[in-house]
Amino acid sequence: IYIYQSTLTVYIEQLKNLTKRVEIMENGGHSYTELDFELIKLEIKEMEILIVQLKESFNGSNIRNISIIVNQLEIYDKNNVLVIRRELEALKKRLEDCEKNNTKPNYPSLPSPDIGTCEDGQIINNISEPFVVQLNVMGSSYLYGGWGRDSLLGADQNRQWVAPLKTDGRIMDVMYHYPSYNDLTLYTNRGHKYFSSSEMGQGGGMIMYNNMLFYSCCNSFHICKYDFYEYVPSKAALPGATYTNRFSYSHTAWQDIDFSADEEGLWVIYSTEENVGNIVISKLNATTLAVLQTWHTSQYKPGTSNAFMVCGVLYATRAISTNKEEIFYMYDTKTNEEGKLSVPFIKRKEKIQSLSYNPNDHRLYMYNDGFLVHYDLSFTSQSKPKSNIIHFKINPIQTK
């Protein structure tokens, strides 16, 4: 209980410090960003988790103090702080009800949104607002990396993993894992795997699949796998793959080889000299790392900011401003068709270091300049006019 109370005290001090920072910025003529208030909302959600655990011993005085602070903040930003204030009021009321009934509150589950699926030729039609989970555990200097949950369809979704790269933006020598989402947000019960010099990876293209971490081997065209069941590494050559920044994404170095997973299985996205730097897609055997089949696209990989697979369809993104990204290209491995489309979405920070899809919750997981972010996807049929896609066939695919 003392630990939780101490954590709440830290949050209160952070809010007080934010008040002082806003005063300084106002007096100095500087502006502050929407992300500052997104982080306040995140801290409030973390406090809510703690309050449930402290329902019998916590008297609510700290919440009342926070309300006073938010009232002070309100004079600086009506639009953002009023939303936070409403959340605090709802939080305080649930706490009072909890203390009155002396029972754990039974929060109703939100209804599942009608987001559709990617089955039967449906494609991504919309991407939600970004949800900022938190800054990565290593801090703001660690801008590059990846994070998420196990992307094998049907896998346990409690475990969370985070793999920040070293500050050089290249080397992966550690991966952190947490037994639950609450542990991730509270930085508790953290486990880790340190990679030896022979096991290290490079770039933010890693992914967890069936309790195994797949990543690009350091300074090599080999692909690596670390099995957390057997605690053993393995690797295999990816024929023809370029590496060491030959054809990485436009804003992210060292991501020549990028792993992805969807309803169809495990994939790897990369480029070859033979395909003149255009994106190559290969389906992998997750056990042996053997390439099962390969598709060559006409989309130049350095002309994209990132890419991922959903239901056997490759989606590629590009930046259209410092705070907005767009899915602009797709390739369907079932029909061998490419297409141009426009699905814009907001990003909180300028650069995307990794972007991966999880078929269990239909979410995109983004590592965004050190912040852990996720998005909800919705789908619509290709036959609907509003999807606004231009399709065209390309040369026959190469299979192996």
RABELPE-V523639 format. One record per residue. N is the residue number from 1. RES is the residue in one small letter. SS is DSSP state (h for helix, s for strand, l for the rest). PHI is phi as a letter, one per 40 degrees, with the letter a starting at -180 (* if undefined). Layout:
# RABELPE-V523639
n = {N:N}
res = {RES:RES}
ss = {SS:SS}
phi = {PHI:PHI}
This chain:
# RABELPE-V523639
n = {1:2:3:4:5:6:7:8:9:10:11:12:13:14:15:16:17:18:19:20:21:22:23:24:25:26:27:28:29:30:31:32:33:34:35:36:37:38:39:40:41:42:43:44:45:46:47:48:49:50:51:52:53:54:55:56:57:58:59:60:61:62:63:64:65:66:67:68:69:70:71:72:73:74:75:76:77:78:79:80:81:82:83:84:85:86:87:88:89:90:91:92:93:94:95:96:97:98:99:100:101:102:103:104:105:106:107:108:109:110:111:112:113:114:115:116:117:118:119:120:121:122:123:124:125:126:127:128:129:130:131:132:133:134:135:136:137:138:139:140:141:142:143:144:145:146:147:148:149:150:151:152:153:154:155:156:157:158:159:160:161:162:163:164:165:166:167:168:169:170:171:172:173:174:175:176:177:178:179:180:181:182:183:184:185:186:187:188:189:190:191:192:193:194:195:196:197:198:199:200:201:202:203:204:205:206:207:208:209:210:211:212:213:214:215:216:217:218:219:220:221:222:223:224:225:226:227:228:229:230:231:232:233:234:235:236:237:238:239:240:241:242:243:244:245:246:247:248:249:250:251:252:253:254:255:256:257:258:259:260:261:262:263:264:265:266:267:268:269:270:271:272:273:274:275:276:277:278:279:280:281:282:283:284:285:286:287:288:289:290:291:292:293:294:295:296:297:298:299:300:301:302:303:304:305:306:307:308:309:310:311:312:313:314:315:316:317:318:319:320:321:322:323:324:325:326:327:328:329:330:331:332:333:334:335:336:337:338:339:340:341:342:343:344:345:346:347:348:349:350:351:352:353:354:355:356:357:358:359:360:361:362:363:364:365:366:367:368:369:370:371:372:373:374:375:376:377:378:379:380:381:382:383:384:385:386:387:388:389:390:391:392:393:394:395:396:397:398:399:400}
res = {i:y:i:y:q:s:t:l:t:v:y:i:e:q:l:k:n:l:t:k:r:v:e:i:m:e:n:g:g:h:s:y:t:e:l:d:f:e:l:i:k:l:e:i:k:e:m:e:i:l:i:v:q:l:k:e:s:f:n:g:s:n:i:r:n:i:s:i:i:v:n:q:l:e:i:y:d:k:n:n:v:l:v:i:r:r:e:l:e:a:l:k:k:r:l:e:d:c:e:k:n:n:t:k:p:n:y:p:s:l:p:s:p:d:i:g:t:c:e:d:g:q:i:i:n:n:i:s:e:p:f:v:v:q:l:n:v:m:g:s:s:y:l:y:g:g:w:g:r:d:s:l:l:g:a:d:q:n:r:q:w:v:a:p:l:k:t:d:g:r:i:m:d:v:m:y:h:y:p:s:y:n:d:l:t:l:y:t:n:r:g:h:k:y:f:s:s:s:e:m:g:q:g:g:g:m:i:m:y:n:n:m:l:f:y:s:c:c:n:s:f:h:i:c:k:y:d:f:y:e:y:v:p:s:k:a:a:l:p:g:a:t:y:t:n:r:f:s:y:s:h:t:a:w:q:d:i:d:f:s:a:d:e:e:g:l:w:v:i:y:s:t:e:e:n:v:g:n:i:v:i:s:k:l:n:a:t:t:l:a:v:l:q:t:w:h:t:s:q:y:k:p:g:t:s:n:a:f:m:v:c:g:v:l:y:a:t:r:a:i:s:t:n:k:e:e:i:f:y:m:y:d:t:k:t:n:e:e:g:k:l:s:v:p:f:i:k:r:k:e:k:i:q:s:l:s:y:n:p:n:d:h:r:l:y:m:y:n:d:g:f:l:v:h:y:d:l:s:f:t:s:q:s:k:p:k:s:n:i:i:h:f:k:i:n:p:i:q:t:k}
ss = {l:h:h:h:h:h:h:h:h:h:h:h:h:h:h:h:h:h:h:h:h:h:h:h:h:h:h:h:l:l:l:l:l:h:h:h:h:h:h:h:h:h:h:h:h:h:h:h:h:h:h:h:h:l:l:l:l:l:l:l:h:h:h:h:h:h:h:h:h:h:h:h:h:h:l:l:l:h:h:h:h:h:h:h:h:h:h:h:h:h:h:h:h:h:h:h:h:h:h:h:h:l:l:l:l:l:l:l:l:l:l:l:l:l:l:l:l:l:l:l:l:s:s:s:s:s:s:l:l:l:s:s:s:s:s:l:l:l:l:l:l:l:l:l:s:s:s:s:s:l:l:l:l:l:l:l:l:l:l:s:s:s:s:s:l:l:l:l:l:l:s:s:l:s:s:s:s:s:l:l:h:h:h:h:h:h:l:l:l:s:s:s:s:s:l:l:l:l:l:l:s:s:l:l:l:l:s:s:s:l:l:s:s:s:s:s:s:l:l:l:l:s:s:s:s:s:s:l:l:l:l:s:s:s:s:s:s:l:l:l:s:l:l:l:l:l:l:l:l:l:l:l:l:l:l:l:l:s:s:s:s:s:l:l:s:s:s:s:s:s:s:s:l:l:l:l:l:s:s:s:s:s:s:s:l:l:l:l:l:l:s:s:s:s:s:s:s:s:s:s:h:h:h:l:l:s:s:s:s:s:l:l:s:s:s:s:s:s:s:s:s:l:l:s:s:s:s:s:s:s:s:s:l:l:l:l:s:s:s:s:s:s:s:s:s:s:l:l:l:l:l:l:l:s:s:s:s:s:l:l:l:l:s:s:s:s:s:s:l:l:s:s:s:s:s:s:s:s:s:s:s:l:l:l:h:h:h:l:l:s:s:s:s:l:l:l:l:l:l:l}
phi = {*:c:c:c:c:c:c:c:c:c:c:c:c:c:c:c:c:c:d:c:c:c:c:c:c:c:c:c:g:c:b:b:c:c:c:d:c:c:c:c:d:c:c:c:c:c:c:c:c:c:c:d:c:b:d:c:b:c:c:g:c:c:c:c:c:c:d:c:c:c:d:c:c:d:c:c:a:c:c:c:c:c:c:c:c:c:c:c:c:c:c:c:c:c:c:c:c:c:c:c:c:f:b:c:c:b:c:c:c:c:c:c:c:c:b:g:b:c:c:f:g:c:b:c:b:a:b:c:c:c:b:c:c:i:c:c:c:c:h:c:c:c:c:b:i:a:a:i:b:c:c:c:c:g:c:d:b:c:c:b:b:b:b:c:c:c:c:c:g:b:c:b:b:a:b:b:b:b:c:a:c:c:c:c:c:b:f:b:f:c:b:a:b:c:c:c:c:c:b:d:b:a:g:c:c:c:a:c:a:f:g:b:c:b:a:c:c:c:f:a:c:c:b:b:a:b:c:c:c:c:f:b:c:a:a:a:c:b:d:g:c:c:a:f:g:c:b:c:c:c:b:b:c:g:b:c:b:b:c:a:a:a:c:c:h:b:b:b:b:a:b:b:c:d:c:f:g:c:c:b:b:b:c:b:c:c:c:c:g:c:c:c:a:b:b:b:b:b:c:c:c:c:c:b:c:a:a:a:b:a:f:g:b:c:b:b:b:a:c:b:a:c:b:a:b:a:c:b:a:a:b:c:c:c:b:g:b:b:a:b:a:b:b:c:a:c:b:c:b:c:b:b:c:a:a:a:b:b:c:c:b:f:b:c:b:b:b:b:f:g:c:c:b:b:b:c:b:b:b:a:c:c:c:c:d:c:c:f:b:b:b:a:c:b:c:d:c:c:b:b}
